Structure formats: structure tokens, C-alpha cells
Amino acid sequence: MNLIKNISKSEVHVLKDQVTYQEGQVVSKTLAQNDAVSITLFAFDKDEAISTHESGGDAFVTCLDGVGRITIDGVEYILHEGESIVMPAKHPHAVYGAEQFKMLLVVVF
């Protein structure tokens, strides 16, 4: 059974090194996806975004690198390396790379 994928097991990792910035893009790398949880790494180039949407689960975001802007219910929050925020289920939210920005997203359903 392979619950976590796309990353080697029994090895120490620096998560921000697991996903690479690409010019003009949002890059994602899925580590787990099932009915209970989704774990994804993202790298946003400067000024790239995921537009406003809603999720069926609580979304826990941790900034791994750079600066990101998280909007929840129209309120903006700035996230720096090492900081986290929870985007509650069924609330409109968006993510924007205020500069190059990497994040770990864990959604719990």
C-alpha cells in the first residue's frame, strides 16, 4: 500500500526543495490524495495565483519559502516562511505569490 507518493520514504527531506519554481507558473506536487486527506506542495512564481474557490475540507497552509498572500472571506493575510494559516471548509479563499512562494497544503476532509 502506497499512501504517500512522489517522495522517498525513510529519508530526511527539506520540503521546499521538493518542488521547483517555474517562470509564470504555479507548480504542484501531490504527496497524498484520498477521501480523508490531501497533501500537496506548491511553488508559485511571483504574481501567480490560485483564484478564489471553496474546498470541502479544512485547508492547512504552511509557508515554506518566500511570501504568500492568502485571502479568506475577502480578508487578506500575509504568510512568511514558517508561518501557517487554516482556510476553513466551504469558505471562499485564494492564494497569491506576492513574491516567489512555496507552501505545503494539507486538506482534511
C-alpha positions as CSV (number, residue, x, y, z in Angstrom):
1,M,0.0,0.0,0.0
2,N,1.4,3.4,-1.0
3,L,-0.4,6.1,0.9
4,I,2.3,8.8,0.4
5,K,3.8,9.1,-3.1
6,N,6.3,11.2,-5.1
7,I,8.7,11.4,-2.2
8,S,11.2,8.9,-0.9
9,K,10.4,7.2,2.5
10,S,12.8,6.7,5.5
11,E,14.8,9.7,4.4
12,V,15.1,13.3,5.8
13,H,13.7,15.9,3.5
14,V,13.7,19.7,3.2
15,L,10.1,20.2,1.8
16,K,10.9,23.4,0.0
17,D,13.5,21.6,-2.1
18,Q,10.9,19.0,-3.3
19,V,9.2,21.5,-5.7
20,T,10.8,23.9,-8.1
21,Y,9.8,27.4,-9.2
22,Q,9.0,27.8,-12.9
23,E,8.6,31.1,-14.6
24,G,5.0,32.2,-15.0
25,Q,3.6,29.1,-13.4
26,V,2.1,27.5,-10.3
27,V,3.8,24.1,-9.8
28,S,2.3,21.4,-7.7
29,K,3.4,18.0,-6.4
30,T,0.9,15.7,-4.8
31,L,2.2,13.7,-1.9
32,A,-1.2,12.1,-0.8
33,Q,-4.7,12.1,-2.1
34,N,-7.7,10.1,-0.7
35,D,-11.1,10.6,0.8
36,A,-9.7,11.8,4.2
37,V,-6.7,14.0,3.3
38,S,-4.8,15.7,0.5
39,I,-1.2,16.7,0.9
40,T,0.3,18.9,-1.9
41,L,3.5,21.0,-2.3
42,F,3.2,24.2,-4.3
43,A,5.7,26.7,-5.8
44,F,4.2,30.0,-7.1
45,D,6.2,32.2,-9.3
46,K,5.9,35.9,-8.4
47,D,2.4,37.3,-9.2
48,E,1.0,33.8,-9.9
49,A,-2.2,32.7,-8.1
50,I,-4.9,30.2,-7.5
51,S,-8.2,32.1,-7.9
52,T,-11.0,32.3,-5.4
53,H,-12.6,28.9,-4.8
54,E,-14.0,26.8,-1.9
55,S,-12.9,23.4,-0.6
56,G,-14.9,20.7,1.1
57,G,-12.2,20.3,3.8
58,D,-10.3,22.5,6.1
59,A,-7.1,23.5,4.3
60,F,-3.9,24.0,6.5
61,V,-1.3,26.0,4.7
62,T,2.4,26.4,5.8
63,C,4.7,28.8,4.0
64,L,8.0,27.0,3.2
65,D,9.7,29.8,1.3
66,G,9.0,33.4,0.2
67,V,5.9,35.4,0.9
68,G,2.3,34.5,0.0
69,R,-1.0,36.3,0.3
70,I,-3.9,34.2,1.5
71,T,-7.4,35.6,1.1
72,I,-10.2,34.1,3.2
73,D,-13.8,35.5,3.0
74,G,-12.3,38.7,1.4
75,V,-9.7,39.3,4.2
76,E,-6.0,39.2,3.2
77,Y,-3.3,37.5,5.3
78,I,0.4,37.7,4.6
79,L,2.3,34.4,5.2
80,H,6.1,34.3,5.6
81,E,8.4,31.3,5.9
82,G,7.5,29.1,8.8
83,E,4.0,30.7,9.3
84,S,0.7,28.8,8.8
85,I,-3.0,29.5,8.4
86,V,-6.1,27.4,8.2
87,M,-8.6,28.1,5.4
88,P,-11.9,26.8,6.7
89,A,-14.0,24.4,4.7
90,K,-16.7,25.9,2.5
91,H,-15.3,29.5,2.8
92,P,-14.1,31.3,-0.3
93,H,-10.3,31.5,-0.4
94,A,-7.4,32.3,-2.8
95,V,-3.6,32.1,-2.8
96,Y,-1.3,34.6,-4.4
97,G,2.5,34.7,-4.7
98,A,3.4,38.2,-3.5
99,E,6.9,37.1,-4.4
100,Q,8.1,33.6,-5.2
101,F,6.3,31.5,-2.7
102,K,6.3,27.8,-1.7
103,M,3.7,26.2,0.5
104,L,2.7,22.9,2.0
105,L,-1.1,22.4,1.7
106,V,-2.8,19.7,3.9
107,V,-6.6,19.5,3.4
108,V,-8.5,17.4,5.9
109,F,-12.0,16.2,4.8
